[in-house]
Structures are given as structure tokens and as C-alpha cells.
Amino acid sequence: MAQLNWVEDVTVKTYAVGYQYMMFFNSKNAHLADKRVRQALALIVDRPALARATAPPGMGAADVAASVATGPFPSNTVWGKDHPPLPTNTTEAARLLDEAGWLLVNNVRTKNGVPLSLDLVYYNFRADLVTMAPIIKEQLARVGVQATVREDNTGKYMVDPACTGTACSQGFDLLLWAQNTLPSGDPNMFLQTFFKTQGPQYGAWDSQNFAQLSSTTIDQALEDLGPAAQGDTRKNAAAAALNAILDEVPATFLTTATWHVGLGSRAKTYEPWGSDYHVIKTSMPASNWPPAIINSRVYTLDGTMDAKGPPTGGSDWYESRVAQPDGALFT
């Protein structure tokens, strides 16, 4: 970003994108099955501190503050603009933990002689997650919650009871995750995929309800956010679904990614939108559409990560997605 600012005839624009950082709570863990504990953990997280830690040098204070999550959707979109930044309140968090029976004993939250110790998992190819993991561990420790930080890049986070051997998933208590929540400009895909009641999937990088929380309230709200809900009805249905999710706390949202684009003079008036991006690979194929599609040389991002690898025997491929504010998608 700093280098681009010095390039002649380049205008750098900074903007919030649909890419979000979040932390899932595994409700199958007996400790996290208690909603009060999940609420407390969400209140312990100091999101402004995470935003400052992951901001690039020279990023303005207003942009850093704007990257604090208000929920799963950036505040510059219709789906996120009416929601305030998620709060940090360690006093209320301590009260909730006390109420749930997790009392502070020698500076450690303990219940029936067992410490509140959690397995915090992240993967290393989203750089902000690498930065956030130890900070979150330290924030939890301040309120007496112990956490171990563990890197797992396999993408297999759900424990498969049919799996045996060292290659099986070790599971997680807290899972840091990065996700494009608005790949087509509409909130339905993300909310349905990650919060609707459903059984676990055991494949690598299977997007799903990682919290494994079953909530009839959330399910009904997601049902209302169906194809029939359009216009203001859709906006209201999305807000109701999000409020139900924030209340049940299967996950907490951390920061909104801030991206930067350098524009030449011919495009300097262009205003980037949150999910408008191209991933350019080192070696690009010839512009031979539609044969490129027929030969599987063009891949569409699924909103999570590169789920499809390059064609066998080569690396000439690229991914492209342009999502417009009206939800139209051109790939």
C-alpha cells in the first residue's frame, strides 16, 4: 500500500470488503453448551485491539476503527449498516461466567475442580488469523479462561467417529475462520450454510455449521429469509436472522477485512465494492473463452477459499469474481 502511494498516476482506495474474520464455538463441548459461557467469551474479545494488530502501517485511525465487526457483514452494506460494533465488556463476561458456575480460583475459571481450558485452532494461510490467535488467548487469560493455541492446516475440523489413525481431525473448541460472507451480494448463502441446523461434514474445507448448534429460533429466521422475501422484507428478514444468531452466539465476529486497490488515471473514479475482486495467478492462461471454461481452466471462488486446485500437470489458471451491489454475479 505504501509503495503504491508513491507510484505516479496511481490512486489508492481503501475499502471494507465482504471478507470477514470470525470465531466459532463448538457447542458439543460441554463447557460451551452453556449459552452464558459463549456470551462471556464473545464479550471478552477486544476487537479494536485485533483491528489495530492486523492493520497495515499507515492505515488511518478511522479505517482501523471501521474494521471492527458489527456482525458477519461489513457496515458499508445494507445488511450490516444498522448494526453497531460488537462490544467488549469483561465485567459482564465475568458475571456471566460466575452465573454459569465458573468461579475465579487462583486467577483461573474453575467449576467442580475443573479449569475452563479451551482448544483454540486456526490455519496459517490467512495471515490475520495467525496474528489474532495469540492475542485472543491473552485476552481470555485476563478473565481467567485458559486456552491453548493450535495450528491446523488440514481443513478437517469436525471429528469423524468413523475415522481412525493419526490423520483424523482433532476437533476444536474455538475455531478461527475467514470467510467471504457476501460472495454474490446477498446474505442468505452464508447464514444458511453456517448456522442452519445440520449434521457435520468431514471433508477438508467443508463450509458448514461448525458450532453444531441446533436452534429452532435460528432455523425459523433462516426459513423466513427465503426466496419470497424481497426488498425491505428481505432486509428485515436478514436482520432478524442475524439478531437470532447474535443472541444464541454459535460464533462471534471479529473484524472486517480492509483491502486496497491501486487505480490508474483512466479508472480513478471507480468505487470498489465489497466483494469485487480478482485473484491473479503468476502464470495466466490465454484469453480463450469459452474453451477455458470447457477445459476447466477457470474456477469460481466458493466464498471460502481455493477449494479447487489447478488442473493436473500445470498451474495456468485463475479465479475471478465480480459481485455487484444488486447481487448480480459475473464470473
Secondary structure by P-SEA (a helix, b strand, c coil): cccccccccbbbbbbbccccccccccccccccccaaaaaaaaaacaaaaaaaaaccccccaaaaaaaccccccccccccccccccbbbbaaaaaaaaaaacccccccccccccccbbbbbbbbccaaaaaaaaaaaaaaaaaacbbbbbbbbcccccccccccccccccccccbbbbbbcccccccaaaaaaacccbbbbbccccccccccccccaaaaaaaaaacccccaaaaaaaaaaaaaaaaaaccccccbbbbbbbbbcccccccccccccccccccccccccaaaaaaaccbbbbccccccccccccccccbbbbbbcccccccc
